[in-house]
């Protein structure tokens, strides 16, 4: 596959850019694979890439019922951070953040990673105590984050109102090396790199059944016909419960919509990410100038990918009190993504009750930031049967009482 570079762009320009290859192919599905990954979102594609890169497993298919990156990967708000509370969480999220740092170079694809910093506001005394606790835990774990004063918050983010009557800013948890990346580019980069190493990416191929014989998975039934597999990984985010039901087991997750919107484009106004969990909102500015705004998840189970006016109104009304300057902006578009939530707000990376089947789900509202680390850990689990980053997130923790409680550090929104 042709390597992307400034020299390649200049060379192709002389030929009116007619010589570029397809970033990934459209192969016919084989009759059998060593590993099939259900779901061609960021997590599934990253798993396929690290299976090939780290473990030499290349007889792999990633099958997707829609188009590559068309689910939550293309519907999130691109935030990257690793300032979680529990040791298991900080390990996988910091691994992910560190992989994002040079992922463009590793994949030879510009993911537009921007370590602009993430500011998590404390607007109640309870929240201030929680962020202080998280900052201490991060320091012990070696994760770079710090508490900052309201004065420092104003210095970092001049447009913020720190003395609001309902939502005063009492401090904030600041991670300077957090930031954003282009969500589509992350999926495209992993897809291109995985395909180059021999992974088949099969789009428009819906899984309609899971073949299980004597308690072990043997293959899948799909809209393009049956396919055999020695191992199957289920990486389908909000539809995890649906696929698990096909295999004959249940998962402790619930699916809800998470909504977001962008404003009309404006001149540069905000050069960091700000999360205001008390008012259920967070905001950053895209490279195109749009204000990217998101809020909390719906309070009821659903599979919709549409936004709802009342939820957007609630989020914008609250954010406007903390950022009065955005009050006259017009909304450009809104959308929803389907997220799968566990009881402790931590993911499941585990062997399934069916032999040969693996689960990667339950990322809730924080899946994008975890894509590289999740793929790394899931690939290790599939290849070796165990992985140090994945092992704490086993499905068995819910029956054994080993919860990884991230209900505070995960925040209301993500």
N, C-alpha and C positions, 0 to 999 in steps of 0.2 A: 504494500500500500504506500502511496506517495506521502512523503513526510511534509507536513505543513511548516513553512518558514517564510521569512520576508523574501528570500531569494526565489522560492517557489511562486509566491504571489507575483513578483516582478516578471518571472519567466512566463507564467500563464497569461499575464496581461498582454504580452506580445502576440499571443494567439487568441485574443478575445475571450479568454477563460473557457475555452472549449475542451481543454484537456484534463479537467478535474475528474477523478474517479468518484463513484458513489461512496459515501462515508461508510455504509454497511450494505450488505447484499440482501436479497430476498430469496433465500434458499428454499428448496422443497424439504419438507420434514422427512427425516429418515424413519426407518421402522423401529429403531432402538437407539437409546442413548445411555451413557453411564449415569448422567445426572440431567434431570429436567427441572428447570426453575419456572414456576408459574408466576408470572408477573414481570413485565418489562418496564418497571419504574426504576427509580434510582437505586433502591436497595437490591432488587433482583439483578440488575445489570452489573452493579458493583460486586455482587456475590459471584457472578459468572466470570468477571474480569480477574478477581483475586483467586478463584479456583484455578484458572489457567496460569496466571502469573506466579502465584506463590506455591502451588501444589502440582502443576503440570497436568491438570485434568482439563482436557480440551474437547472431549466428546460430550459436549454440553449443549442443550437447547434451552433458550429462554422463550417461552410462549406467552403471548399477550392477546387478550380477546379484542382489544381495540388497537390503538396505535401506540408506538413507543413513547413513553413519557406522558401519556394522555390522561393519567389519573392524578393523584395527589402531587406527583413530582412537578407537573405543570401548573398546579393550582395553589402552591404555597407562597409564602412571603419571604423566602430566601434567607432567613436569619441563621447565623452560625455562632454558636457559643458553647462553652463547656463548663460553666460555673454552676454545676449541680452539687447536691449535698452529699449523697452516699458514695462510698468508695467505689463500688461497682459502676455507678453512673459516671463519676468523674473519669474513671479509667477509659471507658469506651468513648465518651464524648470528647475527651482531650485527645485521644488517639485520632478521632475523626477530624477535629479541628487542626491538628498538626499535619494530617494527610492533605487537608484542603490547601495548606500553605503553598505546596509546590505541585498540586495536582495537575495544573495546566502543563507543566513540564513533563510530568510522568505520563500523561495521556496524549501529549502533543496536540492539545486542543484547548483553546482559551476559554476557561470557565468563568472568567471575569471576577475572580476572587478579590474582594475589597476588605481588608482588615481595618475597617473604619472605627470599630469600637462599639460596644453594646452597653447602654446605660439602663439599669433596672431600678426604677424609682421606688422609694419607700414613702408612702403617703399616709400610713397609720403607724402607731407605736408598735403594734403587733408585727407589721411588715418590717419595720426597722430592726426589731430583734431577730426576725427570721433571716434577714440579709446579713446581719452581723455574724450569726451562727454559720451561715453558708460561707462567708468570707474566711472565717477561721478554719473551717473544714477544707476549703480550697487551698489555703496556705499550707496546711499539713500535707495535703496530697500533691503539692507542687504545681497546682493549677494557678496561673496568673490572674488574679482578680483582687480588687480592693474596695473598701468602703470609702465614700467621699461625702463631704459636707454639702449642705444646700448651696453654699457659696461656690464650691467647686462645680456643682451641677450647673449653676448659672454660667460659669465660665466655659464649661464644655459645651453647653447648649444654650446660647444666648436667647433663643426665641421662647424659652419655657417660662411659665409663670410659677414661681416657687412659693408665693405667699397666698395662694388661692384660699378663699374662705372655707370651702368644703374639702378640697384636696391639696393641702399644703405639702410641699416637698420637704421631708425631714432628713433626707440623705439618699444615697443610692449605692448600689453594687455596680462597680465599673469594671468591665473586662476590655482592656484596650486592644487585645488581639482577636476579639470577636469581630463579626462583620456580616458580609453578605456575599453571595455568588449568584451567577445566572442559573436559575433552576433548569431550564431546558438544556443549557450547555453542559451541565453535569451529566445528564442522561445521555446526551449525544456523544460526549467524550468517552464515557464508559462503553457505550454501544460500539463505537468505532474501534476502540482498543481491543475489546473482547472479540469482535468479529475478525479482526486482523490475526488473532491467535487461534482461530478455528471454531469459535462458538457460533452456533446457528441461532439467529434471532427470527422467530416466526411470529409475524403480526397477523391480526384478524383471525385468530385461532382461539376459540373459546373452549375451556375445559367443561365438559358436560358430565363427566363421571370419573371416579378414581377406582382403579382395579385393585382389589385387595384379596389375596389368597393366603389362607392359614395365618392371618394376622400380619402379613407383610405386603407392601405395595409392589405391584408388578408392572404398572403402567397407567396410562390415562386414556379416557375416551374424550375425543375432541371434535370440534366442528369440521376438522380436516381429516378425520379418521382416527383409529386407535394407534397408540404408540407405546412401546415397551420402555421400561427404565429400571435400572438397578436402584436408583435413589431419586426421590422427588422432594423438592423444596417448595414450600408454599409461602410466597412473598407477595401478598395481594392486599395489604393494608385493610381498608374498610370492609372488604368482602372475605376476610379471613374465616369468619363463622360460616359463610356459605360453602366454601371449599372444604372446610373441616367436616361439615355435615355430610358431604359426598363421601368422605373417607370413613364415616361412622363414629366420629367423636365430637365432643363439644369443647369450646374454648371459653375461658372466663373473660370475654371482651364484649363490649357493646359499641355499636357503630352510630356515630352522630355526624352532623354537618358542622364544619368550621367555616365561617364566612369572612370575606375580606373585600376590599375595594381599592381602587386607585382614583386619584383626583385628576383633573386636567393638568397638563404639564406646566410647570412654572420655573423660573430661574432658580439656581442653587440656593437652598434655604436651610437644609438640614444635612450635615455631613457625617452623622452617626445614626445608630439605631436606638430608639427610646422605647422602653416597655413601661407602661403604667398599669400595673396589675390591679390596683385598687379600683380603677375606673374601667377595667376590662378593655384595654386598648394598647396598641403598639404602633409605631410609625417609623418609617424611613423614607428616603427619597431615592428613586431609581435613577439610572444614568440618563433616562429620557426626560427626567424632570418631574415625573408623576410622584405624588405623595402616596406611598403604599401603606394602607391602614388596615388593621385587622383587629378582631375582638375575640370574645370567648366562644366556646362551642355551644351548639344548641342544647337545650335542656331536655330534649326528648329524642328517642331513637329514630333515625331516618337514614335514607340513602340518597337524598337529593343532592344535586350539584348546582342548585340555584341559590342565590341570595334571597333574603327576605327583608322587606323594608323596615319592619319594626326593630330587627336586630341591628341593622346598619344605623338606624336613627339613634338607638341607645348608645352605640359605640362612639359615633361622631359627636353626640351631645356631650358626653363625658370628656372626650379628648379636647374638645373646644375650650373647656374651662382650664385645662392645663396648657394648651397651645392656642391662645386667643387669635393669633395671627392667621390661622387656617379657616377662620369663620366664613370668609367670602368665597372660598373655593367651590367649584362645581365638581360633582362626581362624574367620572368618565365611564366606569363600568364596575360591576360587582360580580362575585361568583362564590361558589361553595366547594369544599372538598370533603370527602368522606373519610373520617378518621376512626380508628379503633382504639378504644380506651380500656385499660385494665384498672382494677381496683386500686392498685398502688401507684398508678401513673408511670409505671416502668414497663419496658418492652418484654416480649417473650422471644428468646432465641434458644431453641430447644429441639431435642428429638420429640417426635410425636408418639402417641400411644400405638401407632401403626409402625411396625418395623420398616426401616428404610425411608421413612418420611421425616422431614424436618420443617420446623415452623420459624418464621421470622415475622412477627406482628406486634401489635399493641404499642406502637410508637406514639399513639395519641396525636397530640398537636405539635410534636417536636421531631418529626421524622427526617426532615430535610437536612438538618444540621448533623445527623448521625450517619448519613449515607456511606461515607468511606469506611468508618469504623465498623458499622453494621455489616457491610459486605466482607470486610476482612475477617471478622469474627465468625460469621455464618459460613464462609468458605472453609475456615479451619475446622469448624464443627462437622461439616459434611465430609471433608477429606479424612479427618483423623478420628472422628467420633467424640472429640472433646476439644475445647478451646478455652484458655484462661479468661478471656474477656466475655465469652458467651456463657460459661458455666454458671455464674450467679443468677442468670436470667432464665433458668430452666422452668418448664411448666410445673414441675413438682413443688415449687416454692409456695404455691397457693394452698396445697394440702398440708404442707409441712410447717406453715406459719413463718416462712422466711421472707417476709415482704421487704421490698426495696422502696420505701416510701419517699416519693418525689412530688407529693401533692403541692408543696410550697415552691421548691426550686423549679419544677416544671412550669409553674405559673398558670394563671387561668387561661391564657391564650395559647401558649406553646411551651 
